[in-house]
Protein backbone atom coordinates (compact mmCIF):
# COMPACT_ATOMS: atom_id res chain seq x y z
CA UNK A 1 0.00 0.00 0.00
CA UNK A 2 0.95 3.65 -0.21
CA UNK A 3 1.13 4.09 3.56
CA UNK A 4 -0.13 7.04 5.56
CA UNK A 5 -0.34 10.60 4.37
CA UNK A 6 0.47 13.63 6.45
CA UNK A 7 -2.07 16.29 5.56
CA UNK A 8 -0.30 19.27 4.06
CA UNK A 9 -1.20 22.83 4.94
CA UNK A 10 0.11 23.98 1.58
CA UNK A 11 0.76 22.22 -1.70
CA UNK A 12 -0.13 18.64 -2.63
CA UNK A 13 -0.40 15.89 -0.04
CA UNK A 14 2.85 14.08 0.65
CA UNK A 15 3.05 10.30 0.87
CA UNK A 16 3.77 8.76 4.26
CA UNK A 17 6.44 6.23 3.34
CA UNK A 18 5.65 2.66 4.49
CA UNK A 19 7.81 1.33 7.32
CA UNK A 20 8.99 -1.62 5.27
CA UNK A 21 10.81 0.52 2.72
CA UNK A 22 13.50 1.47 5.25
CA UNK A 23 13.47 -1.38 7.77
CA UNK A 24 16.01 -3.45 5.85
CA UNK A 25 18.56 -0.63 6.14
CA UNK A 26 17.83 1.03 9.49
CA UNK A 27 17.30 -1.19 12.52
CA UNK A 28 17.74 -0.96 16.26
CA UNK A 29 21.28 -1.98 17.15
CA UNK A 30 20.19 -4.21 20.05
CA UNK A 31 17.51 -4.70 22.69
CA UNK A 32 18.94 -2.06 25.07
CA UNK A 33 18.95 0.48 22.26
CA UNK A 34 15.28 -0.28 21.57
CA UNK A 35 14.42 0.24 25.24
CA UNK A 36 16.32 3.53 25.26
CA UNK A 37 14.50 4.78 22.18
CA UNK A 38 11.11 3.79 23.57
CA UNK A 39 11.80 5.78 26.73
CA UNK A 40 13.01 8.76 24.71
CA UNK A 41 9.94 8.64 22.47
CA UNK A 42 7.62 8.50 25.46
CA UNK A 43 9.25 11.47 27.17
CA UNK A 44 9.39 13.63 24.05
CA UNK A 45 5.79 12.87 23.08
CA UNK A 46 4.65 13.74 26.60
CA UNK A 47 6.43 17.10 26.43
CA UNK A 48 5.02 17.89 22.99
CA UNK A 49 1.49 16.73 23.89
CA UNK A 50 1.56 18.70 27.14
CA UNK A 51 2.59 21.84 25.26
CA UNK A 52 -0.21 21.35 22.74
CA UNK A 53 -2.72 20.88 25.54
CA UNK A 54 -1.49 23.98 27.39
CA UNK A 55 -1.86 26.07 24.25
CA UNK A 56 -5.24 24.64 23.24
CA UNK A 57 -7.34 27.39 24.81
CA UNK A 58 -4.89 30.22 24.20
CA UNK A 59 -5.59 32.78 21.52
CA UNK A 60 -2.65 33.42 19.24
CA UNK A 61 -2.43 35.59 16.14
CA UNK A 62 -3.13 34.03 12.78
CA UNK A 63 0.18 32.68 11.42
CA UNK A 64 1.87 35.08 9.01
CA UNK A 65 2.51 33.97 5.45
CA UNK A 66 6.12 33.21 6.37
CA UNK A 67 5.08 30.42 8.77
CA UNK A 68 1.73 29.20 7.44
CA UNK A 69 3.47 26.18 5.88
CA UNK A 70 3.87 24.61 9.32
CA UNK A 71 0.12 24.27 9.78
CA UNK A 72 -1.99 21.35 8.62
CA UNK A 73 -5.55 22.06 7.45
CA UNK A 74 -6.84 19.56 10.02
CA UNK A 75 -5.37 17.57 12.89
CA UNK A 76 -3.22 14.82 11.35
CA UNK A 77 -4.30 11.22 11.88
CA UNK A 78 -0.71 10.37 12.82
CA UNK A 79 -0.39 10.52 16.61
CA UNK A 80 2.41 12.52 18.20
CA UNK A 81 3.86 9.40 19.83
CA UNK A 82 3.86 7.45 16.56
CA UNK A 83 5.49 10.35 14.75
CA UNK A 84 8.19 10.77 17.39
CA UNK A 85 8.89 7.03 17.40
CA UNK A 86 9.34 7.07 13.64
CA UNK A 87 11.73 10.01 13.72
CA UNK A 88 13.76 8.46 16.53
CA UNK A 89 14.06 5.19 14.67
CA UNK A 90 15.00 6.53 11.26
CA UNK A 91 17.02 9.68 12.05
CA UNK A 92 19.67 7.49 13.70
CA UNK A 93 21.19 10.36 15.67
CA UNK A 94 22.66 10.99 19.11
CA UNK A 95 20.36 12.00 21.93
CA UNK A 96 21.85 15.51 22.01
CA UNK A 97 19.99 16.16 18.75
CA UNK A 98 16.65 15.73 20.55
CA UNK A 99 17.64 18.08 23.38
CA UNK A 100 18.74 20.79 20.96
CA UNK A 101 15.60 20.33 18.84
CA UNK A 102 13.43 21.04 21.88
CA UNK A 103 15.41 24.24 22.51
CA UNK A 104 14.71 25.27 18.91
CA UNK A 105 10.98 24.70 19.42
CA UNK A 106 11.05 26.96 22.47
CA UNK A 107 12.91 29.64 20.55
CA UNK A 108 10.48 29.47 17.64
CA UNK A 109 7.51 29.89 19.97
CA UNK A 110 9.08 32.90 21.65
CA UNK A 111 10.06 34.54 18.37
CA UNK A 112 6.72 33.90 16.66
CA UNK A 113 3.71 33.34 18.98
CA UNK A 114 1.74 31.56 16.27
CA UNK A 115 4.40 28.82 16.34
CA UNK A 116 3.68 27.80 19.90
CA UNK A 117 2.88 24.13 19.66
CA UNK A 118 -0.61 22.94 18.85
CA UNK A 119 -2.09 19.91 17.14
CA UNK A 120 -1.95 21.57 13.73
CA UNK A 121 1.73 22.50 13.73
CA UNK A 122 3.49 20.12 16.15
CA UNK A 123 4.37 17.47 13.55
CA UNK A 124 6.07 19.78 11.07
CA UNK A 125 7.72 21.89 13.74
CA UNK A 126 9.23 18.89 15.50
CA UNK A 127 10.39 17.37 12.22
CA UNK A 128 12.02 20.62 11.11
CA UNK A 129 13.63 21.29 14.47
CA UNK A 130 15.09 17.79 14.35
CA UNK A 131 16.51 18.36 10.87
CA UNK A 132 18.19 21.61 11.91
CA UNK A 133 19.49 20.06 15.11
CA UNK A 134 20.90 17.00 13.34
CA UNK A 135 22.75 19.16 10.85
CA UNK A 136 24.12 21.39 13.61
CA UNK A 137 25.08 18.67 16.12
CA UNK A 138 26.20 15.73 14.02
CA UNK A 139 29.40 15.26 12.04
CA UNK A 140 27.43 13.27 9.47
CA UNK A 141 23.72 13.37 8.72
CA UNK A 142 21.25 12.31 6.07
CA UNK A 143 19.98 14.34 3.14
CA UNK A 144 16.74 16.29 3.17
CA UNK A 145 15.34 13.65 0.82
CA UNK A 146 15.72 11.09 3.60
CA UNK A 147 14.33 13.40 6.30
CA UNK A 148 11.36 14.29 4.10
CA UNK A 149 10.61 10.62 3.50
CA UNK A 150 10.78 9.85 7.22
CA UNK A 151 8.58 12.85 8.09
CA UNK A 152 5.94 12.19 5.46
CA UNK A 153 6.42 15.41 3.51
CA UNK A 154 7.74 16.22 0.05
CA UNK A 155 11.33 17.30 -0.55
CA UNK A 156 10.37 20.81 -1.64
CA UNK A 157 8.20 21.20 1.44
CA UNK A 158 11.03 19.97 3.67
CA UNK A 159 13.37 22.55 2.17
CA UNK A 160 10.79 25.30 2.65
CA UNK A 161 10.14 24.32 6.26
CA UNK A 162 13.86 24.26 7.04
CA UNK A 163 14.46 27.74 5.67
CA UNK A 164 11.35 29.14 7.36
CA UNK A 165 12.39 27.89 10.80
CA UNK A 166 15.92 29.18 10.29
CA UNK A 167 14.51 32.60 9.49
CA UNK A 168 12.22 32.59 12.52
CA UNK A 169 15.24 31.84 14.73
CA UNK A 170 17.36 34.35 12.80
CA UNK A 171 19.78 31.54 11.94
CA UNK A 172 20.91 31.31 15.59
CA UNK A 173 21.49 27.60 16.14
CA UNK A 174 24.05 27.60 18.95
CA UNK A 175 22.70 26.38 22.29
CA UNK A 176 24.53 27.54 25.45
CA UNK A 177 25.57 24.82 27.87
CA UNK A 178 23.19 25.92 30.62
CA UNK A 179 20.22 25.89 28.25
CA UNK A 180 21.20 22.44 26.99
CA UNK A 181 21.50 21.10 30.53
CA UNK A 182 18.06 22.44 31.45
CA UNK A 183 16.41 20.53 28.62
CA UNK A 184 18.55 17.47 29.30
CA UNK A 185 17.33 17.37 32.90
CA UNK A 186 13.72 17.80 31.79
CA UNK A 187 13.81 15.15 29.09
CA UNK A 188 16.57 12.82 30.12
CA UNK A 189 15.87 11.87 33.70
CA UNK A 190 14.24 8.61 32.63
CA UNK A 191 16.66 7.67 29.87
CA UNK A 192 20.11 8.81 30.96
CA UNK A 193 20.59 5.65 33.00
CA UNK A 194 20.43 3.65 29.78
CA UNK A 195 23.14 3.65 27.13
CA UNK A 196 22.52 3.97 23.40
CA UNK A 197 25.23 2.89 21.00
CA UNK A 198 24.43 5.99 19.01
CA UNK A 199 25.51 8.32 21.83
CA UNK A 200 28.74 10.16 21.28
N, C-alpha and C positions, 0 to 999 in steps of 0.2 A: 504493500500500500504506500501512499504518498506520505503518511505520517501526519503529525499535527501541524496546524498552521498557527502562527502568532499574528493576530489581527493587527494590521498596520494602520497607524494614524494618518499616514500619507503614502501615496503611491500604491502599487499593486500588492496583494498579499504575498508574503514570503512563505516558502515551504519549510515546515518543521522537519528536519532531516531525521529519518528513522534511526533508532539506536543501533540497529544491526550494521549500518554502513560504516561505523567507526569502531565497533567493538573488537574487530580482529586486529586492530592496530593499537588501540589505547585500552589498557586494562589496569585494574588495581595491581600493585606490585605484590601484595600478600594480604593475609587476613588482617593483620594489625593496621595496615594502611587503610583498608576498607572501614575498619572501626573508627579510625581517626577522621576519615572523610565524612562518615555518617554523623559524628558528633559536631564537626565543623558545619555541616549543612544544617543541622538542627538549630545550632546557635545563631547562625546568620539569618536563617528564615524567621526565627523568632524576633530578632532585632528589626528586620525589614517589616514583618507583619505588624509588630507593635507600633512602629512609626506610622504605617498606613492607617492603623486604627486611631492613633492619636490625632492624625490630621483629617480624619473623616468628616468631622463636624466644623472644621475651621473654614473660613472663607478666604480664599486667596485670589489674587487677580487672574484674569484670563491669561493663559500663557502667550507671550509675545511670539511673533512669527519666527523668531530666531530659535525658539525652543519647542514649538508645537509638534515637531517630529518625534518627541519623546512620548507623546500621548496616544494611546490606543483609542479607537472610537467607542469601544465597550470593554468591560473587564475581560481580560483574556481567560480562556478556559484552562490554561496551564497554571497550576498552583505555584505559589512562591517557593514552596519547599521542593517541588519537582524541578523547577527551573534552576534553583540553586544547586541541587544535586547534580544536574546535568552539567552545569558550568564547572563545578568542582571536579567532576570525573574527567571531562574532556579538555580543560585548560591545562592540566598537568603542570601546575605551578607551585611554588613554595607558599607557605601560609602567610608570609609577610605581604603577599599580593592582596590577600583578602582584607588584612588590616588597613592597608593603604587605600584600597578601594572604598572602604567605609568612611575614611577621612574625606575622600573626594566627594562622596554623597553629601556629607555634612556641609562641605564648602559650597557645593552647588546650591543647596537649599538656602544657605545664608545669602549667597550672591543674587539668587533669583528665587523669590518666594514661591512662584508657581511650580518650582522644581522640588518642593518639599514632597516627600514620598506619599503617593496614594496608589490605589489599585490600578489606575490607568497608566501610570508612568514608571512604576517600580521595576518592571521587567527590563525595559530598555535602559533605564538609568543604571541599574546594577550591572547589566551586561557591559555598557560603555565604560563605567568606572573600572570594571575588571580589565578591560582591554588596555586602558590608559595605564593602570597600575602594573600590569604584566610587562608592558613595554618599558616602563620606568624602572622597575625593580629587577627584572630578570636579565641575565647576560644573553640568553637566547629565548625567543618566543615564536609563536606561530604567526602566520599571515592573517590579514583581515578576512581573507576568504574562509579560512578555517574558523575564526571567531564568529563570523556571520552564520556559518553553517551550524555551529553549536548553538548559537542564540536564536535561530529560527528567523533571521532577517536576511534580506538581500545584501550583496556586497556594496552596492551604491548607498543603501540605507546605512549600513555599518560605517562607511566612510563619513557620511553626513553627520551621524550621531557623534562620532569621535571628534570631529572638528567643532561641532556645536558645544560639546561639554568642555573642550579645551578653551573655547572663547569665553564661556561662562566663568571659568576659573582663571581667566586671563593668563593661561598657559603656565600657571604656577603649580608645579607638580611635586616639588620638594615637601617632605613631611618632617618637621622637627622631631627630635627624639622623644621629647615629653609628650607630644601629641600622639605619636605612634604607641608609646607605652600605655597611654590612657585607653586607646582602643584595644590594645592587646589584652589588658586586664579585663575589659568588658566582655570581649569575645572569647578569650582564650582560657578562661579559668577551668573550663571543663575538658579542654583538649590538650593543654600544654603537657600534661602528665604522660601523654602518648607520643610516640615518635613516628613521624612519617619519613620514608626514605627520600621524599622529595625535598625535605627541609634542607636549607643550606646555611 
